[in-house]
Amino acid sequence: MIIENYKSFKGEHCETTALGGLLYQLDINFSEAMLFGLGEGLGYIIWNMKIMDFPFIGGRVKPDILTENLCRNLNLVLDIKETSSLKKAWKNIQEPLSKNQAVGLKLDCYHLEYFNTKIHFAGHYVSMYGYDESHAYLNDTNQQGRNVKTTLENLALARNEKGPMSSKNRSFTIEQVEKLPDLKKTIKKAIYNNASEYLNPPIKNLTYKGIKKTATVIKEWFERSNNIKHEFQTAASLMERAGTGGALFRNLYRDFLKESANMLQSEELEYAYKDFKRIASLWTQVSEKFHLIGATKEERHVLEASELFLEIAEHEKTTMEYLRQYCAP
């Protein structure tokens, strides 16, 4: 059962890529940056647990929230299914596919054989558009090959994995039952909501407070690490390209602001776009410092990265305050 003429989405980040593929089926065509912005996706988390090899640095809102925000803002019906039963989990895929409706999946990429880097990350998303006797056919990000396949056995393992960010075989479909809202109004509402959430983190591990905390955490991480090269360079790659840390998401939010500024003919959003252009470049500098830390094992690069985190925190806080004020209802 494979959906004919399925149009795959070309994306850099897994959740927006999965969403883009599902929305294509509804003839809703937005850029990945617009999906990310309308999903109120910008955030940050530093997560450090004893069971983890090294701290997790995330540059977006919690998994699943982006999808829920996007569907709410666009008046779309999101149908989420979770179950502990492997049999029911498979049925939750078969039913929509039998109606030529693609399905979004959340899973652990460790079990997907087309991933070159084998790490457990249970917050990965794909859209699934078919299967045969042995394989599932998926739309993943550009860097993972976009149109890919995995064995049905590995798909079941990936969906049922336990651990941080995992869900119980989560699958979802999206339907449109009413027309899309006024996009100009929706953009301003999404920016305001995202800025308000960003500026009021409930704990110090999140948003600009979390970025400030990272300035200290990386010094402790460097001192206790038994594998500086692997840990810091892996974190750098995840941050810049693989859809976890700051640089990729700041690039997306930067492009969202540019697209929105053009659409709304807004000098204020153009100003914020230029701020995020600078912020995104600072995140790229952080990932470059992380590569240097891994290559040289020199503490001075850790201290330089720490200063960059402090600078980024202040820039992001100031720009989000500006955006919240401009987009206030």
C-alpha positions as CSV (number, residue, x, y, z in Angstrom):
1,M,0.0,0.0,0.0
2,I,1.8,3.1,-1.3
3,I,0.2,6.4,-1.9
4,E,0.6,7.2,-5.6
5,N,2.2,10.6,-6.6
6,Y,3.0,11.4,-3.0
7,K,4.8,14.7,-2.9
8,S,7.7,14.6,-0.4
9,F,8.6,17.8,1.5
10,K,12.2,19.1,1.2
11,G,13.2,20.2,4.8
12,E,16.1,20.5,7.2
13,H,14.2,19.9,10.5
14,C,12.3,16.6,11.1
15,E,9.1,17.9,12.6
16,T,8.5,20.6,10.1
17,T,9.5,18.2,7.3
18,A,6.9,15.7,8.5
19,L,4.3,18.5,8.7
20,G,5.1,19.8,5.3
21,G,4.6,16.4,3.7
22,L,1.2,16.0,5.4
23,L,0.1,19.6,4.5
24,Y,1.1,19.0,0.8
25,Q,-1.6,16.4,0.7
26,L,-4.1,19.1,1.7
27,D,-2.7,21.4,-1.0
28,I,-1.4,23.7,1.7
29,N,2.1,24.9,0.6
30,F,4.2,26.8,3.0
31,S,8.0,27.2,3.3
32,E,9.6,25.3,6.1
33,A,10.5,28.6,7.8
34,M,6.8,29.6,7.7
35,L,5.8,26.3,9.2
36,F,8.3,26.7,12.0
37,G,7.2,30.3,12.8
38,L,3.5,29.5,12.6
39,G,4.2,26.6,14.9
40,E,5.7,29.0,17.5
41,G,8.7,26.8,17.4
42,L,11.6,28.9,18.7
43,G,12.9,28.0,22.1
44,Y,15.9,26.5,23.9
45,I,16.7,23.9,26.5
46,I,19.8,22.6,28.2
47,W,19.3,19.2,29.6
48,N,21.9,17.4,31.6
49,M,21.3,14.1,33.3
50,K,23.7,11.5,34.8
51,I,22.5,8.8,32.4
52,M,23.4,11.0,29.4
53,D,26.9,10.9,27.8
54,F,26.8,14.7,27.4
55,P,24.3,17.5,27.8
56,F,21.5,17.8,25.3
57,I,21.2,21.3,23.8
58,G,17.9,22.0,22.1
59,G,16.9,25.1,20.2
60,R,13.2,24.7,19.9
61,V,10.0,24.2,21.9
62,K,9.2,20.7,23.3
63,P,8.5,17.9,20.9
64,D,4.9,17.7,19.7
65,I,4.1,21.3,20.7
66,L,5.1,22.7,17.3
67,T,2.7,20.5,15.5
68,E,-0.2,21.3,17.9
69,N,0.5,25.1,17.7
70,L,0.6,25.0,13.9
71,C,-2.7,23.1,13.5
72,R,-4.4,25.4,16.0
73,N,-3.2,28.5,14.3
74,L,-4.3,27.3,10.8
75,N,-7.7,25.9,11.9
76,L,-6.6,22.3,11.1
77,V,-7.9,19.2,12.8
78,L,-5.0,17.2,14.3
79,D,-5.8,13.5,15.2
80,I,-3.2,12.0,17.5
81,K,-3.1,8.4,18.5
82,E,-0.9,6.7,21.1
83,T,-0.9,3.1,22.4
84,S,1.3,0.6,24.2
85,S,0.0,-2.1,21.9
86,L,2.2,-2.9,18.9
87,K,-0.7,-4.4,17.1
88,K,-2.9,-1.3,17.6
89,A,0.1,0.9,16.7
90,W,0.4,-0.7,13.3
91,K,-3.4,-0.5,12.8
92,N,-3.2,3.2,13.5
93,I,-0.9,3.5,10.5
94,Q,-2.8,1.1,8.2
95,E,-6.2,2.7,8.5
96,P,-5.3,6.2,7.2
97,L,-2.9,4.8,4.6
98,S,-5.7,2.6,3.3
99,K,-7.6,5.9,2.6
100,N,-4.5,7.4,0.8
101,Q,-3.8,9.6,3.8
102,A,-0.2,10.0,4.9
103,V,0.7,9.6,8.6
104,G,3.1,11.5,10.8
105,L,5.2,9.3,13.1
106,K,7.3,10.1,16.2
107,L,10.1,7.6,16.8
108,D,13.7,6.9,17.9
109,C,16.1,7.4,14.9
110,Y,18.6,4.9,16.4
111,H,16.7,2.0,14.8
112,L,16.4,3.6,11.3
113,E,19.1,1.9,9.2
114,Y,19.5,4.9,6.9
115,F,20.9,7.0,9.7
116,N,24.7,7.0,9.6
117,T,25.1,8.3,13.2
118,K,23.7,5.8,15.7
119,I,22.4,7.8,18.7
120,H,19.2,7.3,20.6
121,F,16.9,10.3,19.9
122,A,13.2,9.5,20.5
123,G,12.0,12.9,19.4
124,H,12.5,12.3,15.6
125,Y,9.6,12.7,13.2
126,V,8.8,11.4,9.7
127,S,5.8,11.2,7.5
128,M,4.9,7.7,6.2
129,Y,3.3,7.3,2.8
130,G,3.3,3.6,2.3
131,Y,4.6,0.1,3.0
132,D,5.0,-3.3,1.4
133,E,5.6,-6.8,2.8
134,S,9.0,-5.8,4.2
135,H,9.5,-2.0,4.3
136,A,7.9,1.3,5.3
137,Y,8.4,4.3,2.9
138,L,9.1,7.5,4.7
139,N,9.7,11.2,4.0
140,D,12.6,12.4,6.2
141,T,14.8,15.4,6.1
142,N,17.1,16.3,3.2
143,Q,20.3,15.3,5.1
144,Q,18.8,11.8,5.8
145,G,17.9,11.2,2.1
146,R,14.3,12.6,2.0
147,N,12.6,9.6,0.3
148,V,13.8,6.7,2.4
149,K,12.7,3.3,3.6
150,T,13.2,1.2,6.7
151,T,12.2,-2.4,7.5
152,L,8.9,-2.9,9.2
153,E,10.7,-4.6,12.1
154,N,12.9,-1.6,12.7
155,L,10.0,0.8,12.3
156,A,8.2,-1.0,15.1
157,L,11.3,-0.9,17.3
158,A,11.8,2.9,16.6
159,R,8.2,3.7,17.4
160,N,8.1,1.6,20.6
161,E,11.4,2.8,22.1
162,K,11.4,4.1,25.7
163,G,13.4,6.9,27.1
164,P,13.7,10.7,27.0
165,M,11.3,12.4,24.6
166,S,9.6,9.1,23.6
167,S,5.9,8.7,23.2
168,K,3.8,5.5,23.1
169,N,3.9,4.7,19.4
170,R,2.6,8.2,18.5
171,S,1.1,8.7,15.1
172,F,-1.0,11.6,13.8
173,T,-3.0,12.8,10.8
174,I,-4.1,16.3,9.8
175,E,-7.4,17.3,8.1
176,Q,-8.7,20.6,6.9
177,V,-12.4,21.2,7.7
178,E,-12.6,25.0,7.3
179,K,-10.7,27.6,5.3
180,L,-7.3,28.9,6.5
181,P,-7.4,32.0,8.6
182,D,-6.1,35.4,7.5
183,L,-2.3,34.7,7.3
184,K,-1.2,38.2,8.2
185,K,-3.1,38.2,11.4
186,T,-2.0,34.6,12.2
187,I,1.6,35.5,11.7
188,K,1.5,38.3,14.3
189,K,-0.4,36.1,16.7
190,A,2.1,33.3,16.4
191,I,5.0,35.7,16.9
192,Y,3.4,37.2,20.0
193,N,2.6,33.8,21.5
194,N,6.2,32.5,20.8
195,A,7.8,35.7,22.2
196,S,5.6,35.5,25.4
197,E,6.5,31.9,26.0
198,Y,10.2,32.6,25.4
199,L,10.3,35.5,27.8
200,N,8.6,33.6,30.6
201,P,10.4,30.3,31.1
202,P,9.1,28.3,34.1
203,I,12.6,27.0,34.9
204,K,16.2,28.2,34.3
205,N,17.0,25.5,31.8
206,L,14.8,27.1,29.2
207,T,15.0,29.9,26.6
208,Y,17.4,32.8,27.3
209,K,17.9,31.7,30.9
210,G,18.9,28.3,29.7
211,I,21.4,29.8,27.2
212,K,23.0,31.7,30.1
213,K,23.1,28.5,32.1
214,T,24.8,26.7,29.2
215,A,27.7,29.2,29.5
216,T,28.5,27.6,32.9
217,V,27.5,24.0,32.0
218,I,29.9,23.7,29.1
219,K,32.8,24.5,31.5
220,E,31.8,21.6,33.8
221,W,31.2,19.3,30.9
222,F,34.7,20.0,29.5
223,E,36.3,19.2,32.9
224,R,34.5,15.9,33.4
225,S,34.4,14.6,29.8
226,N,36.2,11.4,29.0
227,N,35.8,11.9,25.3
228,I,36.0,15.6,24.5
229,K,36.5,15.2,20.8
230,H,33.5,12.9,20.2
231,E,31.1,14.7,22.6
232,F,31.8,18.3,21.6
233,Q,32.0,17.6,17.9
234,T,28.8,15.5,18.0
235,A,27.0,18.3,19.8
236,A,28.3,20.8,17.2
237,S,26.9,18.7,14.3
238,L,23.6,18.2,16.0
239,M,23.4,22.0,16.8
240,E,24.2,23.2,13.3
241,R,22.7,20.6,11.0
242,A,20.7,17.8,12.6
243,G,17.8,19.7,14.1
244,T,18.5,20.0,17.8
245,G,20.5,23.0,18.8
246,G,20.4,26.7,18.1
247,A,21.9,27.4,14.7
248,L,19.4,25.5,12.5
249,F,16.4,26.9,14.3
250,R,17.7,30.5,14.4
251,N,18.2,30.2,10.6
252,L,14.6,29.0,10.3
253,Y,13.2,31.8,12.5
254,R,15.3,34.4,10.7
255,D,13.9,33.3,7.3
256,F,10.3,33.2,8.8
257,L,10.7,36.9,9.9
258,K,12.0,37.9,6.5
259,E,9.1,36.2,4.7
260,S,6.7,37.7,7.2
261,A,8.2,41.2,6.8
262,N,7.8,41.0,3.1
263,M,4.2,39.8,3.3
264,L,3.2,42.4,5.9
265,Q,5.3,45.1,4.4
266,S,6.6,45.6,8.0
267,E,9.7,47.6,8.8
268,E,9.6,46.3,12.4
269,L,9.7,42.7,11.3
270,E,12.5,43.6,8.8
271,Y,14.4,45.0,11.8
272,A,13.9,41.8,13.8
273,Y,15.0,39.8,10.8
274,K,18.3,41.6,10.8
275,D,18.7,40.9,14.5
276,F,18.1,37.2,14.0
277,K,20.5,37.2,11.1
278,R,23.1,38.3,13.5
279,I,21.9,35.8,16.2
280,A,22.1,32.9,13.8
281,S,25.6,33.8,12.9
282,L,26.6,33.7,16.6
283,W,25.1,30.2,16.9
284,T,27.2,29.1,14.0
285,Q,30.2,30.5,15.8
286,V,29.3,28.4,18.8
287,S,29.2,25.2,16.8
288,E,32.6,26.2,15.3
289,K,34.0,26.6,18.8
290,F,32.7,23.2,19.8
291,H,34.5,21.7,16.8
292,L,37.7,23.4,17.9
293,I,37.2,22.2,21.5
294,G,37.0,18.7,20.2
295,A,40.0,19.1,17.9
296,T,42.4,20.9,20.3
297,K,41.0,20.0,23.8
298,E,42.1,23.6,24.7
299,E,40.1,25.3,27.5
300,R,40.4,28.8,25.9
301,H,37.9,27.7,23.3
302,V,35.5,26.6,26.0
303,L,35.8,30.1,27.6
304,E,35.2,31.7,24.2
305,A,32.1,29.6,23.6
306,S,30.9,30.5,27.1
307,E,31.1,34.2,26.3
308,L,29.2,33.6,23.0
309,F,26.3,32.0,24.9
310,L,26.1,35.0,27.2
311,E,26.0,37.3,24.2
312,I,23.4,35.3,22.4
313,A,21.1,35.2,25.5
314,E,21.1,39.0,25.7
315,H,20.5,39.4,22.0
316,E,17.6,36.9,21.9
317,K,15.9,38.3,25.0
318,T,16.1,41.9,23.6
319,T,14.7,40.9,20.2
320,M,11.9,38.8,21.5
321,E,10.9,41.7,23.8
322,Y,10.8,43.9,20.7
323,L,8.7,41.3,18.8
324,R,6.2,40.8,21.6
325,Q,5.6,44.5,21.9
326,Y,5.2,45.0,18.2
327,C,2.8,42.0,17.7
328,A,0.8,42.6,20.9
329,P,-3.0,42.3,20.2
